[in-house]
Amino acid sequence: MNDRFNNAVGPQIGAKQARAGKVVPALAVLSLGAGLQTATQFFAHSFHYQEALGAQYKQLYMPWAILQWSQKWYVQYPDAFMRAGSVGMLVTGVGLVGLVATKMVWANSSKVNPYLHGSARWANIKDIRAAGLLPRPRTLLQALTGKARAASAGVYVGAWIDKNGKQHYLRHDGPENILTYAPPRSGKGVGLVVPTLLSWPESVVITDLKGELWALTSGWRRQYAKNKVLCFEPAKASGCICWNALDEIRLGTESEVGDVQNLATLIVDPNGKGLETHWQKTGQALLVGVILHALYKAKAEGTTASLPIVDAMLADPNRAIGELWMEMTTYSHVDDRNHPVVAASARDMMDRPDEEAGSVLSTAKSYLALYRDPVVARNVSKSEFKIRDLMHHDDPVSLYIITQPADKARLRPLVRVLINMIVRLLADKIGFENGRPVVHYKHRLLMELDEFPSLGKLDIMQESLAFLPGFGIKAHLICQDINQLKSRETGYGHDESITSSCHIQNAFPPNRVETAEHLSKLTGQTTVAKEQITTSGKRTSALLGQVSRTIQEVQRPLLTIDECLRMPGPVKGDNGEIVEAGDMVIYVAGYPAIYGKQPLYFKDPVFQARAEVPAPKHSDKLYRQSEFKVGEGITL
């Protein structure tokens, strides 16, 4: 190997160069062995394989047999040994001369370095298995012992067609997070979400627009996956489960003020833009005091505190607001003492000028207007499940958060509160024993969040994605395109860390150039050989005067932006429903990109049968309100 050029580019080149450096010595040894073998067989043939040489019939001898025979019979047959040796040396010489000639021709020939400008390539089946998306074949020990290969499990991230045309489902069961780019009506539901929900056996949280996922998957999950299926649809009059955010406050502990502050911040920041104005900041401080007062008052009176109750306290038409401030500063909250945070909040309002105090109060009340809807108020005034149940109940729990399109915008603040509390309360602390983390949950949790950016900026999701897997929580985030994530107005900005916290990124054919550019960069650069032929002489002559052929390495993206935008999408029928799957790409960190196919659940008879299991008419309920102590959670 010529050391004048540094051709060791890319992570996969070293092994190939090491093998290439051993080829010439191996061929030289092979030539020597061929010469010995020829000499041995020629000598044996000269004596017609007689018994005197130890052979009773014609056979193939070991190459070094000629050396053993020469020690015994060279004195008797010197001419025969010389003839055999000459034939062997001739064969060896021809082999070595051919090797030298080949080496010279090869050294003076143009060679293409396939990794000069980049080494990107599409993944093969070995890469896909190494990435953990396909089950590995059974080992020899498993085959001899009769042990079956472990079945593939996990979240569906796509499908792959092998060289024989067979489709393989790609599933990821590791703890890492997954991010999907899929435009509207591109098949992400029927291709990824529904198959996952019809096979994932453990707990799951689903943001379900229009209730389609509940209709298709809750029946199987309840009847066959043995899940408790909970339908939380705040704007639905009946049939759904109730959840009170104030029941999750750890009242009477050191965490109570932090819990209430986090909740109040979410209430006054419904879009995730941060507390930008003076009125938001003062409104948040007011709500912290009022919520704490409502919790302690309900605990003392044996009633239930909820966000509608907080709104009623601030907007009571039969009571002057000054009476509330006085009550907050004089009420015995803890051990016949006034709570300092409640008192400080009320004192702030009492000390403000009337106009400013009125503006702060109206700001706080405006963010609680959602809970004046009697249907929403009824669904958030009690708790029939606790967030802790998602991972610690005896049975796995499937929580469907359903918002109809007409109610999506106004219910966003409530959904943000629920998602925030799920992350914050379930990823609270982790234990260690003997230098290893200890699992304290009964069931893993999958957060299947469709249209994730539509919830607005959730700082806790961006900050916690990196460590959620350590708590048994796996997130599958779905967005329309990368612009939703990087938007400064409604997303996480150009410095977002969502993409870097997701081990797997997969994408359906994008609609925006920015997303196609991102996918092209993820796929990488490759090297292609460009052949250029130059000819001289008259076109009409029998032979051209001269033909010059040049091969040049050229760089290009493995998947260009244009090719990404033109990836075949799903084929749709006259009614707009998908009838044939389109293409997609899957990226696993540390492995070549996978050019795959979209799986469709209705093309698989197993999934189709599971989807036909009817959904329950009413949500399961885990607890009655009588099983709660106000602000303290469940009493078991």
Number of C-alpha atoms within 10 A of each C-alpha: 12 8 6 6 7 7 15 14 15 13 8 11 13 13 10 10 13 11 9 11 12 11 11 14 10 10 14 16 13 15 23 19 18 18 24 25 20 24 28 26 21 20 21 23 14 13 12 13 17 14 10 8 12 8 13 10 10 12 11 10 14 12 17 13 16 22 15 11 15 14 9 10 13 15 10 10 11 11 11 17 23 14 15 23 21 15 19 24 19 15 21 22 15 14 19 18 13 13 16 14 12 12 13 11 11 11 12 9 9 11 11 14 15 17 20 17 18 20 20 21 18 16 18 15 16 10 18 20 15 12 19 16 26 22 17 16 12 14 12 9 9 12 12 9 9 10 11 11 13 10 8 16 18 19 24 22 32 28 26 25 14 12 9 6 8 8 14 16 17 24 20 20 14 14 19 21 25 24 24 25 24 23 19 14 12 22 21 24 19 20 23 21 23 22 25 22 27 24 19 17 20 22 27 25 20 21 22 22 17 15 16 13 22 27 16 20 25 30 22 24 28 20 15 14 19 15 23 23 29 25 25 23 23 25 21 16 12 14 14 21 24 25 22 23 22 27 25 23 24 18 21 12 9 9 11 15 18 13 19 23 18 16 24 24 21 23 24 25 21 23 20 21 16 16 16 9 9 10 19 20 19 22 26 26 23 23 27 22 23 24 24 26 26 23 24 23 19 18 18 13 10 11 14 23 25 25 21 21 19 20 22 15 17 20 15 11 9 6 11 11 15 12 9 17 20 14 15 27 20 15 17 16 21 12 7 9 10 17 20 14 19 26 20 16 21 22 15 14 20 14 10 12 10 11 9 14 18 14 15 22 20 15 19 25 20 13 19 19 12 18 23 15 11 13 14 20 20 20 23 23 21 22 28 20 25 20 21 15 18 27 22 18 18 12 17 25 28 27 27 24 22 26 23 16 9 9 12 17 14 14 21 17 22 20 21 22 19 19 20 18 20 18 19 16 14 20 17 9 10 11 11 9 7 6 7 8 12 13 13 13 16 17 22 19 24 24 20 23 21 21 20 20 23 17 23 21 25 22 13 13 17 15 14 15 22 17 14 21 18 17 22 20 23 24 22 22 20 24 21 25 24 24 19 20 24 18 15 15 13 18 23 23 15 12 9 16 17 20 17 14 19 20 17 20 24 22 28 29 23 25 16 14 16 14 21 24 19 14 25 19 15 20 23 19 20 20 22 21 14 12 10 10 9 9 12 11 12 10 10 7 8 8 11 12 11 10 11 9 10 11 13 14 18 14 17 15 20 22 26 18 18 12 14 23 19 13 16 15 20 21 13 13 10 7 6 9 12 19 14 14 20 21 19 27 25 26 23 20 14 9 15 21 26 23 20 26 26 26 28 24 22 18 14 11 10 12 19 16 13 21 24 13 18 15 20 17 10 13 20 21 16 16 13 12 15 12 13 19 16 27 22 16 19 19 8 5
